[in-house]
Amino acid sequence: MRFWGWLGLVMSAVALIAFAAVDGQAQKRKTPYYASISAGKARMRTGPGRNYPASWLYQRADLPIKVVDIYKEWRKIEDPDGTQGWMQANLLSDTRTGVVMGSIADMLETPRFGARVVWRAAPGVVGRISKCARGWCRFDVRGRAGYVESNRLWGIDPDEVLG
């Protein structure tokens, strides 16, 4: 029995060290950077703590956000409308997503003007972004994918490159 007790203690210590290392890496990440909301429901607060009042309730997983500041396990975020507030880091994901801004965006077969339109996305549609270069991003909305001009998406900087 003593062996299993010690083993459990050692495993707990290893888990805590790993969590601290991950949290320490997040603390060192340079802001601002883009991320997304991972939870189906996530509260934005007026300050970095549960004792601060909630100012907004997001009910849209994968919504892109910009992290503008970090305080312990809290992230000060900005949403696509420019609203800022604090959210717990465990409600966020590093998954890159974007939201269509302006008017309907053509989703093209290849990243070039004149390519065949395979889908169209209305303003406000959220999708995952990848393979961004030279002003184009691959935009995937639940399996329906195509290339969209990066300036049509909120969630990516104009000259940013994603592999």
N, C-alpha and C positions, 0 to 999 in steps of 0.2 A: 504494500500500500504506500509506503514512503516514496518509492520510486515514482509512482504515478502522481503523487502530490507534488514532488519536485519537478516532474516533467511539465505538469500544468502550470506551475509557477514560472518556469523558464519560458514556456510558450507564450504566456501572458506578457512577460517582459519583452520578448522579441517583438510581439505585436505592438506594444506601446512604443518601442524604439522605432519601428518601421513607420508608425503613424506620425511620430514626431519628426522623422526625416522628411516625409511627404509634406507635412505642414510647414516645415522649415523651408523646403524648396518653394512652396507657394508664396511664402512671405518674401522670398528673394526675387520673385518674378517681377519684371519691370512693367509698370502701368504706363499708359493704358494698353489693354489687350482685349480682344473679343472672345466671348464664350457664349454659352446658351443656358437657358433655364432647363434643368433636367426633370424637375418635379411637375406633376399635373396641377398642383396648387402651391404657390409660393408667395409669401408676404414680403413686401418691401417695407422697411421701417425708417423712421426719421433719424435713427442713430444706430450705432453698432452694438445692439444688445436687445434681448427680448423684453426688457423693461421699457423700451421706447415704443411709442404707439405705431401701429401699422398704418401706412399711408396708402397702400395699394395692394390688391390681391390679384396676382397673375394666375390665370387658369389656362395657360397655353404652353405646354411643354415644347421645347426646341426653339422658343422665341430667342432671337439673338439679343445679346446685351453687351455693353462695353464695361469692363472693370476699370474704374478710374482711381481707386484707392483700396488699400488693404489695411485692416486692423484686426489682428489675431485671426479668429475663424470667421470674420465678417468681411464682406466685400462691398464697397460703395460702387453701385452700378448706375449705368445710364441706359434707358430703353430707347427704341427707335424714335419715340416721340420727343426725346430729350429730357424726360423725367428722371431725376436722380434720387437715390435713397440707398439704404443698406439692406443686404440680404446675406443669410448664412451661406458659407461656402459649400456646404453639403447639398444645397439646392441647385448648384450650378454644375455645368459640365464643360470640358474643354472642346466638345464637339462643335465644329464651326457650322453655323447656320446663317442664313440671310433672309431678309424679307423684301419682297418686291415693293419698290417705291414709285410713285408717279402714276403712270398709265400701264396698260397691259404690256407685259414683256414677252417677246418672242423667245422661245427656247429652241435653239438651232441644233441641227445634227452635228455640225463641226464649228469650231470657234473662228468663224470668219463671216463677214458680211456677204449676203447673197446665198448663204447655205440654206438648205431646206428647213422649213419650220416644222418641228415635230410635235410641239406643244405650245400652249400659251398660258401664261400665269397672270392672274389679276392682281392688282395692288393689294397688299396685305398678306399675300400667300407666303408661307414660310417653307423653306426647304433647306436641305443640307448642301453646303458648298465645298468644292474641292477643285483641284487642278486649275488654279487661277494663275494666269500669266497674260501679259500683253493686252490687258483690258477685258479679258473674258474669264468667266468662271463656269465650271460644270455645276449645274443646279439640279438637285434631285428632290422631287416632291413625291414621296411615297412610291418610289419605283418609276416614276415618269421623269426622265432626265433629258437635259439638253444644255446647250451653252447659252449663257445670258451675258450681256455686257455688264461688267462689274460695276459701272456707274449707275446701274438700275437697281442695285442691291444695297441695303443697309446691313452691314455686318462684315465688311471688307474695306480696307483702305485702298484708295485709287491705284497706287503703285505696288501693292502687296502681291507677293507670289506665294502660292500654296502648292505643295507637291502633290 
